[in-house]
């Protein structure tokens, strides 16, 4: 009887600790225990440096940047790269990126209708209402997002990533998805 009780206790202890040894679950592995955890980031990094969504701009303004690797592509008014998610439906009225996804890929949100900067086609601009009732900027029917790891204007570390169920790409002012360009990190601007 003694070995049996000992064996049972050992099995219970092994089952209780096994999930802890498996490592952190992420959105891609189907874990819901920690919606703040983002694949590829430590819990501390996810918690301390990221927010579930970005604060809406008073009035979003799209601009055009140009780099040799991409040609011309869309940014916000501060030069931060904007992306489309291929899991979204062009012309759809909702975003498929929420919860943990919106931590890694904050939506480009606005309080007022967005405006077009120079070389941006104002007729392609629009908004969709997200589940939290914020307005997300769209371009040519695609909801627009930032990538949380882009720090400097010109960073495009999210370009071409296959992340959270789909690919992420920059978009040109002509509405063309820039699928062939590689990710790129910008140099910090001189102060």
C-alpha positions in Angstrom: 0.0 0.0 0.0 2.8 2.4 0.8 4.4 2.3 -2.7 0.9 2.9 -4.2 0.3 6.0 -2.1 3.7 7.3 -2.9 3.3 6.7 -6.6 -0.1 8.5 -6.6 1.4 11.5 -4.8 4.2 11.6 -7.3 1.8 11.5 -10.3 -0.3 14.3 -8.8 2.8 16.4 -8.2 4.1 15.7 -11.7 0.7 16.7 -13.3 0.5 19.9 -11.3 4.0 21.0 -12.2 4.1 19.8 -15.8 2.3 22.9 -17.3 4.7 25.2 -15.5 7.7 23.4 -17.1 6.2 23.7 -20.5 7.1 27.4 -20.8 4.8 30.4 -21.2 1.8 30.0 -23.5 1.2 32.5 -26.2 -1.6 33.4 -28.5 -0.1 31.2 -31.1 0.0 28.2 -28.8 -3.5 28.8 -27.7 -2.9 29.9 -24.1 -5.4 32.3 -22.6 -3.9 32.4 -19.1 -2.0 35.6 -19.7 -3.4 37.8 -22.4 -0.6 40.3 -21.8 2.1 37.7 -22.9 3.2 38.3 -26.5 5.1 35.6 -28.4 8.8 36.3 -28.5 8.7 38.8 -25.6 9.4 38.1 -21.9 6.4 38.7 -19.6 8.3 41.7 -18.1 8.8 43.2 -21.6 5.2 42.6 -22.5 3.9 44.1 -19.2 6.3 47.1 -18.9 6.7 48.3 -22.4 3.5 47.6 -24.2 -0.1 48.6 -23.9 -3.1 46.6 -25.2 -3.9 49.4 -27.6 -2.3 52.7 -28.5 -3.9 55.9 -27.4 -5.9 57.4 -30.3 -4.4 60.4 -32.0 -6.6 63.5 -31.9 -6.6 63.4 -35.6 -4.5 60.8 -37.4 -2.5 62.0 -40.4 -1.0 59.6 -42.9 2.4 60.5 -44.4 4.7 58.8 -47.0 8.2 57.7 -46.2 10.7 56.3 -48.7 13.5 53.8 -48.2 15.5 52.0 -50.8 14.3 48.5 -49.6 10.6 49.4 -49.8 10.2 52.4 -52.0 7.3 54.6 -50.8 5.2 53.4 -47.8 2.7 54.8 -45.3 3.6 56.1 -41.9 1.9 58.1 -39.2 2.7 61.8 -38.8 5.8 61.0 -36.7 7.3 58.6 -39.3 6.3 55.4 -37.6 5.7 52.6 -40.1 2.1 51.3 -40.6 1.2 47.8 -41.5 -1.7 45.7 -42.8 -2.6 42.2 -41.5 -3.4 39.7 -44.1 -5.9 38.0 -41.8 -8.1 41.1 -42.1 -10.5 41.4 -45.0 -9.9 44.3 -47.3 -13.0 46.5 -47.2 -14.3 44.7 -44.1 -15.8 46.5 -41.2 -13.8 44.9 -38.4 -10.3 44.1 -37.2 -9.2 40.5 -36.6 -6.4 41.7 -34.3 -7.4 42.2 -30.7 -6.3 41.2 -27.1 -2.7 39.9 -27.2 -2.5 40.7 -30.9 -3.3 44.4 -30.3 -0.4 44.5 -27.8 2.2 43.5 -30.4 0.4 45.3 -33.2 -1.4 48.3 -31.8 -4.1 49.7 -34.1 -3.6 53.1 -35.6 -6.5 54.8 -33.8 -8.0 58.3 -34.2 -10.6 60.4 -32.5 -11.4 62.5 -35.6 -11.6 61.5 -39.2 -8.0 60.9 -40.5 -6.4 63.3 -42.9 -4.1 62.7 -45.8 -0.6 64.1 -45.8 1.3 65.0 -49.0 1.3 62.2 -51.6 -1.5 60.3 -49.7 -4.7 59.6 -51.5 -7.5 61.0 -49.2 -10.1 59.0 -51.0 -8.5 55.8 -49.7 -8.7 56.9 -46.1 -11.4 55.6 -43.7 -12.1 54.2 -40.3 -13.7 51.1 -38.7 -15.0 50.9 -35.2 -13.2 48.4 -33.0 -14.9 46.4 -30.2 -13.7 48.9 -27.6 -15.4 51.6 -29.7 -12.2 53.3 -30.8 -11.8 54.3 -34.4 -9.1 52.5 -36.3 -7.7 54.2 -39.4 -8.0 52.2 -42.7 -6.3 52.7 -46.0 -7.6 51.3 -49.2 -10.0 49.2 -47.0 -7.1 47.7 -44.9 -7.0 48.4 -41.1 -3.6 49.9 -40.2 -1.4 48.9 -37.3 1.9 49.8 -35.7 4.5 47.1 -34.6 5.4 47.4 -30.9 9.1 46.7 -31.6 9.5 49.6 -34.0 11.1 52.3 -32.0 12.5 54.9 -34.4 11.0 56.5 -37.4 12.0 54.3 -40.3 12.0 51.1 -38.3 10.1 48.3 -40.2 10.9 45.3 -38.0 7.4 44.0 -38.6 7.7 43.9 -42.3 6.9 40.4 -43.7 6.5 38.7 -40.3 4.3 35.7 -40.1 3.0 36.3 -36.6 -0.2 35.5 -34.8 -1.9 33.7 -37.6 -0.9 35.8 -40.6 1.6 38.0 -42.4 2.1 41.7 -41.8 3.2 44.1 -44.5 3.9 47.7 -45.2 1.5 49.4 -47.7 2.3 51.9 -50.4 0.4 55.1 -51.0 -1.0 53.4 -54.1 -2.6 50.7 -51.9 0.0 48.1 -52.9 0.9 45.5 -50.3 4.8 45.5 -50.1 5.3 41.7 -49.8 8.8 41.3 -51.1 10.7 43.8 -49.0 12.8 42.5 -45.9 12.4 43.9 -42.4 14.7 46.7 -41.5 15.9 48.6 -38.4 16.5 52.3 -38.6 19.4 54.1 -37.0 18.5 56.5 -34.1 18.3 60.1 -35.3 21.1 62.4 -34.1 20.0 64.6 -31.2 
